[in-house]
Amino acid sequence: MSKYRFARGLCQQSAIFVLYRIAMKREEAPHTMTPRKEEIFKVAARLFQEKGYSATSMRDLARALGLKPSSLYSHIGGKEEILRKICFDNAERFLDGISQVEAMPQASAAAQVRALIKLHIEVALHDITSLTVFNDEWRHMSEPWLSAFRAMRRDYERRFLRIIEQGIAQGAFKPLNPHTILYTILNAVRWLHYSHPKKRAISPKQLEDDLVTLLMEGLLHTTTSTS
């Protein structure tokens, strides 16, 4: 990719982020996050997880909340508003997490990848319902939200990939294809929102230790420490 195309891509992404922020401020102004609205988002996330976004109607949501559909619209503009909040809140959670990992003082690439694996596990265990919606239903967003969300996903994956490439260049990781490593890690933690650990005879700490060990041992040269 030429420097011009790369710079143009960054400018386009920046414009999308600005548009997203402006639109969100306009949207949030008449509908502040009240306790009632928090309940609406929580119930909607559960319905999206159980039935799917497309199969869930505003009437379904109103019924689950014990409200009339007309009353529901006094709290939110529509079900896509809920989907956007779930998706962007989780995207920002991951971007904040990788920023903290990148800022780790004198951390090795192995330590950074280990921290990112733990980030995915912690997010999944914290709010399994909204993460399911984040992973499975984001494609239902309309523009420009969909492009903004995709840009955030690409940004996260690009930064994760850069850490992996650094580890390979330093000889800490096996000389495998960095994209193969990245998507193997991401898919290895993706199952958490399909099979909730609480349903299994395993503690969150054991789950974290087991996943980190499995993934890191496949990645590292045998003489490299993950600490």
PAZAPA-4460 file (N, C-alpha, C; in steps of 0.05 Angstrom, whole numbers, plus 32768, in hexadecimal, padded with zeros to 4 digits):
% residues 227
    n_x    n_y    n_z   ca_x   ca_y   ca_z    c_x    c_y    c_z   seq   type   mol
   8011   7FE8   8000   8000   8000   8000   8012   8019   8000     1      M     A
   800B   802D   7FEF   801B   8045   7FED   8017   8056   8006     2      S     A
   802A   8069   800B   8027   807A   8022   800E   808C   801F     3      K     A
   8008   8094   8006   7FF1   80A4   8001   7FD7   8096   8009     4      Y     A
   7FD5   807D   8000   7FBC   806D   8006   7FBA   8068   8024     5      R     A
   7FD1   8063   8031   7FD0   805E   804D   7FC7   8076   805C     6      F     A
   7FD2   808E   8055   7FCB   80A7   8062   7FAD   80AD   805D     7      A     A
   7FA4   80A8   8044   7F88   80AE   803E   7F76   809C   804F     8      R     A
   7F7E   8082   8053   7F6E   8070   8063   7F6C   807A   807F     9      G     A
   7F82   8084   808B   7F82   808E   80A6   7F6F   80A6   80A8    10      L     A
   7F70   80B8   8094   7F5E   80CF   8094   7F41   80C7   8093    11      C     A
   7F3B   80B3   8083   7F1F   80AA   8081   7F16   809E   809B    12      Q     A
   7F27   808F   80A8   7F20   8083   80C2   7F1C   8099   80D7    13      Q     A
   7F2D   80AD   80D7   7F2B   80C3   80EA   7F10   80D1   80E6    14      S     A
   7F09   80D5   80CD   7EEF   80E3   80C7   7ED8   80D3   80D2    15      A     A
   7EDA   80B8   80CF   7EC4   80A7   80D9   7EC2   80A9   80F7    16      I     A
   7ED9   80A9   8105   7ED8   80AB   8122   7ECC   80C5   812B    17      F     A
   7ED3   80DB   811D   7EC7   80F5   8124   7EA9   80F5   8120    18      V     A
   7EA1   80EA   810A   7E84   80E8   8104   7E76   80D8   8119    19      L     A
   7E82   80C2   8121   7E76   80B1   8136   7E72   80C0   8150    20      Y     A
   7E87   80CF   8158   7E86   80DD   8171   7E70   80F3   8171    21      R     A
   7E6F   8102   815B   7E5B   8117   8158   7E3F   810C   8159    22      I     A
   7E3B   80F6   814A   7E20   80EA   8148   7E18   80DF   8164    23      A     A
   7E2B   80D3   8172   7E24   80C7   818C   7E1C   80DD   81A0    24      M     A
   7E2A   80F4   819E   7E23   810A   81B0   7E07   8114   81AB    25      K     A
   7E00   8116   8191   7DE5   811F   818A   7DD0   810A   8193    26      R     A
   7DD7   80F1   8191   7DC4   80DC   8198   7DC0   80DA   81B6    27      E     A
   7DD5   80DE   81C5   7DD4   80DA   81E2   7DC6   80F2   81F0    28      E     A
   7DC6   8109   81E3   7DBB   8121   81F0   7D9F   811E   81F9    29      A     A
   7D8C   8115   81E8   7D70   8113   81F1   7D6B   80F9   8201    30      P     A
   7D7E   80E6   8201   7D79   80CD   820E   7D91   80C7   8221    31      H     A
   7D92   80D3   8238   7DA7   80CF   824B   7DA5   80B2   8256    32      T     A
   7DBC   80A8   8260   7DBD   808C   826A   7DB1   808B   8286    33      M     A
   7D97   8088   8288   7D89   8086   82A1   7D89   8068   82A9    34      T     A
   7D82   8062   82C3   7D80   8046   82CB   7D6D   8036   82BA    35      P     A
   7D57   8043   82B2   7D44   8035   82A0   7D50   802F   8285    36      R     A
   7D5F   8041   827B   7D6C   803D   8261   7D81   8027   8263    37      K     A
   7D90   8026   8279   7DA4   8011   827D   7D96   7FF6   827D    38      E     A
   7D7E   7FF5   828A   7D6F   7FDC   828A   7D67   7FD4   826E    39      E     A
   7D5F   7FE7   825E   7D56   7FE2   8243   7D6E   7FD6   8233    40      I     A
   7D85   7FE2   8236   7D9D   7FD8   8227   7DA4   7FBB   8230    41      F     A
   7DA1   7FB6   824A   7DA8   7F9C   8254   7D95   7F87   824A    42      K     A
   7D7B   7F8D   824B   7D67   7F7A   8241   7D69   7F76   8223    43      V     A
   7D6E   7F8C   8215   7D71   7F8A   81F8   7D89   7F78   81F0    44      A     A
   7D9F   7F7C   81FE   7DB7   7F6B   81F9   7DB1   7F4E   81FC    45      A     A
   7DA1   7F47   8211   7D9A   7F2B   8216   7D88   7F21   81FF    46      R     A
   7D75   7F31   81F6   7D64   7F29   81E0   7D73   7F26   81C6    47      L     A
   7D86   7F38   81C1   7D96   7F36   81A9   7DA7   7F1D   81A9    48      F     A
   7DB1   7F15   81C1   7DC0   7EFD   81C4   7DAF   7EE4   81C0    49      Q     A
   7D97   7EE4   81CB   7D86   7ECD   81CA   7D79   7EC9   81AE    50      E     A
   7D6E   7EDF   81A3   7D5E   7EDD   818B   7D6D   7EE7   8172    51      K     A
   7D82   7EF6   8176   7D90   7F03   815F   7D84   7F1F   815C    52      G     A
   7D95   7F31   8152   7D8C   7F4D   814F   7D75   7F50   813C    53      Y     A
   7D77   7F43   8125   7D62   7F46   8110   7D47   7F3C   8119    54      S     A
   7D47   7F26   812A   7D2E   7F1A   8132   7D22   7F27   814B    55      A     A
   7D30   7F3A   8156   7D26   7F49   816E   7D19   7F63   8165    56      T     A
   7D01   7F67   816C   7CF2   7F80   8165   7CF0   7F92   817E    57      S     A
   7CEA   7FAB   8179   7CE5   7FBD   818F   7CCD   7FB4   819F    58      M     A
   7CBA   7FA7   8193   7CA3   7F9D   81A1   7CAC   7F86   81B5    59      R     A
   7CBF   7F76   81AB   7CCB   7F61   81BD   7CD8   7F6D   81D5    60      D     A
   7CE7   7F82   81D0   7CF6   7F8F   81E5   7CE3   7F9C   81F9    61      L     A
   7CCE   7FAA   81EF   7CBA   7FB6   8200   7CAC   7FA2   8211    62      A     A
   7CA6   7F8B   8205   7C98   7F76   8214   7CAA   7F6B   822B    63      R     A
   7CC3   7F67   8225   7CD6   7F5D   8239   7CDA   7F70   8250    64      A     A
   7CD6   7F8A   824A   7CD9   7F9F   825F   7CBF   7FA6   826D    65      L     A
   7CA9   7F9B   8262   7C8F   7FA3   826D   7C87   7FBF   8266    66      G     A
   7C8F   7FC8   824F   7C88   7FE3   8245   7C78   7FE2   822C    67      L     A
   7C6A   7FF7   8226   7C5D   7FFA   820C   7C72   8003   81F8    68      K     A
   7C71   7FFA   81DE   7C85   8003   81CB   7C88   8021   81C9    69      P     A
   7C72   8030   81CB   7C73   804D   81CA   7C83   8058   81E2    70      S     A
   7C81   804B   81F9   7C90   8054   8210   7CAE   804E   820D    71      S     A
   7CB4   8038   81FF   7CD0   8031   81FB   7CDE   8046   81EA    72      L     A
   7CD0   8051   81D6   7CDD   8065   81C5   7CE2   807F   81D3    73      Y     A
   7CD7   8083   81EB   7CDE   809B   81FA   7CF9   8098   8207    74      S     A
   7D04   8080   8208   7D1E   807B   8214   7D34   8077   81FF    75      H     A
   7D2E   806B   81E9   7D42   8065   81D4   7D36   806B   81B9    76      I     A
   7D48   8071   81A5   7D3E   8077   818B   7D37   805E   817A    77      G     A
   7D42   8047   8181   7D3D   802F   8172   7D51   801A   817A    78      G     A
   7D4D   8001   8170   7D5F   7FEC   817A   7D7B   7FEE   816F    79      K     A
   7D7F   7FFC   8159   7D9B   7FFF   814F   7DAB   8011   8162    80      E     A
   7D9E   8024   816F   7DAC   8034   8183   7DB8   8022   8198    81      E     A
   7DAA   800D   81A0   7DB4   7FFA   81B4   7DCB   7FEA   81A9    82      I     A
   7DC8   7FE1   8190   7DDD   7FD1   8184   7DF6   7FE1   8181    83      L     A
   7DF4   7FFA   8179   7E0B   800C   8176   7E1A   800F   8190    84      R     A
   7E0B   8014   81A5   7E17   8019   81BF   7E26   8000   81C8    85      K     A
   7E1A   7FE9   81C6   7E27   7FD0   81CD   7E41   7FCC   81BE    86      I     A
   7E3F   7FCF   81A4   7E56   7FCA   8193   7E6D   7FDE   8198    87      C     A
   7E66   7FF8   8199   7E7B   800C   819C   7E86   800C   81B9    88      F     A
   7E76   8006   81CC   7E80   8005   81E8   7E95   7FEF   81EA    89      D     A
   7E90   7FD7   81DE   7EA3   7FC1   81DF   7EBC   7FC7   81CE    90      N     A
   7EB8   7FD4   81B7   7ECE   7FDB   81A6   7EE1   7FEE   81B5    91      A     A
   7ED6   8001   81C2   7EE6   8014   81D1   7EF4   8007   81E9    92      E     A
   7EE6   7FF3   81F4   7EF3   7FE4   820A   7F0C   7FD6   8201    93      R     A
   7F0B   7FC9   81E9   7F22   7FBC   81DF   7F38   7FD0   81D6    94      F     A
   7F30   7FE6   81CB   7F44   7FFA   81C3   7F52   8007   81DB    95      L     A
   7F42   800C   81F0   7F4E   8016   8209   7F62   8001   8214    96      D     A
   7F5A   7FE8   8212   7F6B   7FD2   821D   7F85   7FD0   820E    97      G     A
   7F84   7FD1   81F4   7F9D   7FCE   81E4   7FAF   7FE7   81E8    98      I     A
   7FA2   7FFE   81EC   7FB2   8016   81F2   7FC2   8013   820C    99      S     A
   7FB5   8007   8220   7FC3   8002   8239   7FD9   7FEE   8236   100      Q     A
   7FD4   7FDA   8225   7FE9   7FC5   8220   8001   7FD1   8212   101      V     A
   7FFC   7FE2   81FE   8011   7FEF   81F0   8022   8001   8202   102      E     A
   8015   800C   8217   8023   801E   8229   8031   8010   8240   103      A     A
   8030   7FF5   8240   803E   7FE6   8256   805C   7FEB   8254   104      M     A
   8068   7FF5   826A   8084   7FFD   8269   8097   7FE5   8265   105      P     A
   80A7   7FE6   824F   80BB   7FD2   8249   80B0   7FB6   8248   106      Q     A
   8097   7FB3   823F   808B   7F99   823E   8093   7F8B   8224   107      A     A
   8098   7F71   8226   809F   7F61   820F   8086   7F5C   81FE   108      S     A
   808A   7F54   81E5   8073   7F4E   81D4   8063   7F37   81E0   109      A     A
   8071   7F24   81EC   8063   7F0D   81F9   8051   7F17   8210   110      A     A
   805B   7F29   8220   804B   7F33   8236   8033   7F43   822C   111      A     A
   8036   7F51   8216   8020   7F60   820A   800B   7F4E   81FF   112      Q     A
   8013   7F39   81F0   7FFF   7F27   81E5   7FF1   7F18   81FC   113      V     A
   7FFF   7F11   8210   7FF3   7F04   8227   7FDE   7F16   8233   114      R     A
   7FE4   7F30   8236   7FD1   7F43   8242   7FB9   7F46   8230   115      A     A
   7FBC   7F45   8216   7FA5   7F48   8204   7F93   7F2F   8204   116      L     A
   7F9F   7F18   8207   7F8E   7F00   820A   7F7E   7F02   8224   117      I     A
   7F8A   7F0B   8239   7F7C   7F0F   8253   7F66   7F24   8250   118      K     A
   7F6C   7F39   8240   7F57   7F4E   823B   7F3E   7F42   822F   119      L     A
   7F41   7F31   821B   7F2A   7F24   820E   7F1B   7F13   8221   120      H     A
   7F29   7F04   8232   7F1C   7EF3   8246   7F0D   7F04   825A   121      I     A
   7F19   7F19   8264   7F0D   7F2A   8278   7EF4   7F38   826D   122      E     A
   7EF5   7F41   8254   7EDE   7F4E   8248   7EC7   7F3A   8245   123      V     A
   7ECE   7F22   823C   7EB9   7F0D   8238   7EAC   7F06   8253   124      A     A
   7EBB   7F03   8268   7EB0   7EFB   8281   7EA1   7F12   828F   125      L     A
   7EA8   7F2B   8288   7E9B   7F42   8294   7E7F   7F45   828A   126      H     A
   7E7B   7F42   8270   7E60   7F47   8265   7E5C   7F35   824C   127      D     A
   7E56   7F1C   8251   7E55   7F08   823C   7E3E   7F0F   8229   128      I     A
   7E28   7F1B   8232   7E11   7F20   8221   7E18   7F35   820C   129      T     A
   7E23   7F4C   8215   7E28   7F61   8201   7E3F   7F5A   81EF   130      S     A
   7E52   7F49   81F9   7E68   7F41   81E7   7E5E   7F2E   81D1   131      L     A
   7E4A   7F1E   81D7   7E3D   7F0D   81C3   7E32   7F1F   81AD   132      T     A
   7E23   7F34   81B4   7E18   7F46   81A1   7E2E   7F54   8191   133      V     A
   7E42   7F5D   819F   7E59   7F6A   8193   7E66   7F59   817D   134      F     A
   7E69   7F3F   8183   7E77   7F2D   8170   7E65   7F24   8159   135      N     A
   7E4B   7F21   815F   7E39   7F14   814B   7E26   7F26   813C   136      D     A
   7E20   7F3D   8147   7E0A   7F4D   813B   7E13   7F68   812F   137      E     A
   7E2D   7F6E   8130   7E36   7F89   8128   7E30   7F8F   810B   138      W     A
   7E2E   7F7A   80FA   7E29   7F7F   80DD   7E0E   7F8C   80D8   139      R     A
   7DFC   7F8C   80EB   7DE2   7F97   80E7   7DE1   7FB6   80EB   140      H     A
   7DF7   7FC2   80F2   7DF8   7FDF   80F5   7DF7   7FEC   80D9   141      M     A
   7DEA   8003   80D8   7DE9   8012   80BE   7E01   8025   80BD   142      S     A
   7E04   8030   80A5   7E1A   8044   80A2   7E11   805F   80AD   143      E     A
   7E24   806F   80B7   7E41   806B   80B7   7E4C   805B   80CE   144      P     A
   7E3A   8052   80DF   7E43   8043   80F7   7E52   802A   80F0   145      W     A
   7E49   801C   80DC   7E56   8003   80D5   7E73   8007   80CC   146      L     A
   7E78   801C   80BC   7E93   8022   80B4   7EA5   802B   80CB   147      S     A
   7E99   803A   80DD   7EA8   8043   80F5   7EB0   802B   8106   148      A     A
   7E9D   8019   810A   7EA3   8001   811A   7EB8   7FF0   810D   149      F     A
   7EB6   7FEC   80F3   7ECA   7FDC   80E4   7EE6   7FE9   80E7   150      R     A
   7EE7   8003   80E6   7F00   8011   80E9   7F0C   800C   8104   151      A     A
   7EFC   800C   8119   7F06   8006   8134   7F10   7FEA   8136   152      M     A
   7F02   7FD7   812A   7F0B   7FBB   812A   7F26   7FB8   811C   153      R     A
   7F28   7FC5   8105   7F41   7FC4   80F6   7F58   7FD0   8105   154      R     A
   7F53   7FE6   8113   7F67   7FF4   8123   7F71   7FE1   8139   155      D     A
   7F5F   7FD4   8147   7F67   7FC2   815C   7F77   7FAB   8151   156      Y     A
   7F6E   7F9E   813B   7F7C   7F88   8130   7F98   7F90   8125   157      E     A
   7F99   7FA8   8119   7FB3   7FB2   810F   7FC7   7FB5   8125   158      R     A
   7FBE   7FBF   813C   7FD1   7FC4   8153   7FD9   7FAA   8160   159      R     A
   7FC6   7F97   8162   7FCC   7F7C   816C   7FE0   7F6E   815A   160      F     A
   7FDC   7F71   8140   7FEE   7F64   812C   800A   7F70   812E   161      L     A
   800C   7F89   8133   8026   7F96   8135   8036   7F8B   814D   162      R     A
   8028   7F86   8163   8036   7F7A   817A   8040   7F5E   8173   163      I     A
   802F   7F4E   8165   8037   7F33   815D   804F   7F35   814A   164      I     A
   804F   7F47   8137   8065   7F4A   8124   807F   7F52   8133   165      E     A
   807D   7F62   8147   8094   7F69   8157   809F   7F51   8165   166      Q     A
   808E   7F40   8170   8097   7F28   817E   80A5   7F15   816B   167      G     A
   809B   7F13   8152   80A8   7F02   813E   80C4   7F0D   8137   168      I     A
   80C4   7F27   8132   80DD   7F34   812B   80F3   7F32   8140   169      A     A
   80EA   7F32   8159   80FD   7F30   8170   8105   7F13   8176   170      Q     A
   80F8   7F00   8168   80FE   7EE4   816D   80F0   7ED8   8185   171      G     A
   80DD   7EE8   8191   80CE   7EDE   81A8   80B9   7ECA   819F   172      A     A
   80AD   7ECF   8188   8098   7EBD   817D   80A2   7EAC   8166   173      F     A
   8095   7E96   8162   809C   7E85   814C   8097   7E94   8132   174      K     A
   80A7   7E8E   811D   80A4   7E9D   8104   808C   7E93   80F3   175      P     A
   8075   7E98   80FE   805C   7E90   80F0   8050   7EA9   80E3   176      L     A
   803C   7EA5   80D3   802F   7EBB   80C6   8020   7ECC   80DC   177      N     A
   8026   7EE6   80DE   801A   7EF6   80F4   7FFC   7EF7   80F3   178      P     A
   7FF0   7EF7   80DB   7FD3   7EF7   80D9   7FC7   7EDD   80E3   179      H     A
   7FD5   7EC7   80DE   7FCC   7EAD   80E8   7FCC   7EAD   8106   180      T     A
   7FE1   7EB8   8112   7FE2   7EBA   812F   7FCC   7ECB   813A   181      I     A
   7FC8   7EE3   812E   7FB4   7EF5   8138   7F98   7EE9   8138   182      L     A
   7F90   7EDE   8122   7F74   7ED4   8120   7F70   7EB9   812F   183      Y     A
   7F86   7EAA   8133   7F84   7E93   8144   7F7F   7E9B   8160   184      T     A
   7F8D   7EAF   816A   7F88   7EB9   8185   7F6C   7EC4   8188   185      I     A
   7F63   7ED5   8175   7F49   7EE1   8178   7F32   7ECD   8177   186      L     A
   7F36   7EB8   8166   7F21   7EA4   8164   7F22   7E91   817C   187      N     A
   7F3A   7E8E   8187   7F3C   7E7C   819E   7F2E   7E86   81B7   188      A     A
   7F2B   7EA1   81B9   7F1C   7EAC   81D0   7EFF   7EB3   81C9   189      V     A
   7EF8   7EB0   81B0   7EDD   7EB7   81A7   7EC8   7EA4   81B2   190      R     A
   7ECF   7E8B   81B7   7EBC   7E77   81C0   7EB0   7E7E   81DC   191      W     A
   7EBE   7E90   81EB   7EB5   7E96   8206   7E99   7EA0   8207   192      L     A
   7E90   7EAF   81F2   7E75   7EBA   81F3   7E60   7EA6   81E9   193      H     A
   7E69   7E8F   81DF   7E57   7E7A   81D6   7E52   7E65   81ED   194      Y     A
   7E67   7E61   81FD   7E66   7E4D   8212   7E6F   7E5A   822C   195      S     A
   7E5C   7E65   823A   7E63   7E74   8252   7E72   7E63   8266   196      H     A
   7E8A   7E6C   826F   7E9A   7E5D   8282   7E8B   7E56   829C   197      P     A
   7E78   7E66   82A4   7E69   7E61   82BD   7E59   7E47   82BB   198      K     A
   7E54   7E3E   82A2   7E45   7E25   829E   7E58   7E0D   82A0   199      K     A
   7E72   7E13   82A1   7E86   7DFD   82A2   7E92   7DFC   82BE   200      R     A
   7E9F   7DE5   82C4   7EAC   7DE2   82DE   7EC8   7DED   82DC   201      A     A
   7EC9   7E07   82D8   7EE3   7E15   82D6   7EE0   7E31   82E0   202      I     A
   7EF4   7E3A   82F0   7EF4   7E55   82FA   7EFF   7E69   82E5   203      S     A
   7EF7   7E82   82E7   7F02   7E96   82D5   7F21   7E96   82D4   204      P     A
   7F2D   7E93   82EC   7F4A   7E94   82EE   7F56   7E7C   82DF   205      K     A
   7F4B   7E64   82E3   7F55   7E4D   82D5   7F51   7E4F   82B7   206      Q     A
   7F3A   7E5A   82AF   7F35   7E5E   8293   7F4A   7E70   8287   207      L     A
   7F4F   7E86   8294   7F63   7E99   828A   7F7F   7E8C   8288   208      E     A
   7F87   7E7E   829D   7FA1   7E71   829D   7FA3   7E5C   8287   209      D     A
   7F8E   7E4C   8283   7F8F   7E37   826F   7F91   7E43   8253   210      D     A
   7F80   7E57   824D   7F81   7E63   8232   7F9B   7E71   822C   211      L     A
   7FA5   7E80   823F   7FBF   7E8D   823B   7FD5   7E79   8237   212      V     A
   7FD6   7E64   8247   7FEA   7E4F   8243   7FE9   7E42   8228   213      T     A
   7FD1   7E3A   8220   7FCE   7E2D   8206   7FD7   7E3E   81EF   214      L     A
   7FCE   7E57   81EF   7FD4   7E69   81D9   7FF1   7E72   81D9   215      L     A
   7FFC   7E79   81F0   8017   7E83   81F1   802C   7E6C   81EC   216      M     A
   8026   7E54   81F5   8039   7E3E   81F0   803B   7E37   81D2   217      E     A
   8025   7E3C   81C3   8026   7E37   81A7   8034   7E4E   8197   218      G     A
   8036   7E64   81A4   8041   7E7C   8197   805F   7E80   819C   219      L     A
   8067   7E7B   81B5   8082   7E81   81BE   8097   7E6D   81B7   220      L     A
   80AF   7E76   81B2   80C6   7E64   81B1   80C9   7E58   81CE   221      H     A
   80D2   7E40   81D0   80D3   7E33   81EA   80E5   7E41   81FF   222      T     A
   80F7   7E51   81F6   8109   7E5F   8208   80FF   7E7A   8211   223      T     A
   80E7   7E82   8207   80DC   7E9D   820C   80C8   7E9C   8223   224      T     A
   80CA   7EAF   8236   80B8   7EB0   824C   80A1   7EC2   8246   225      S     A
   8089   7EBC   8251   8071   7ECD   824C   806F   7EE3   8261   226      T     A
   8081   7EE4   8274   807E   7EF8   828A   8089   7F12   8281   227      S     A
***
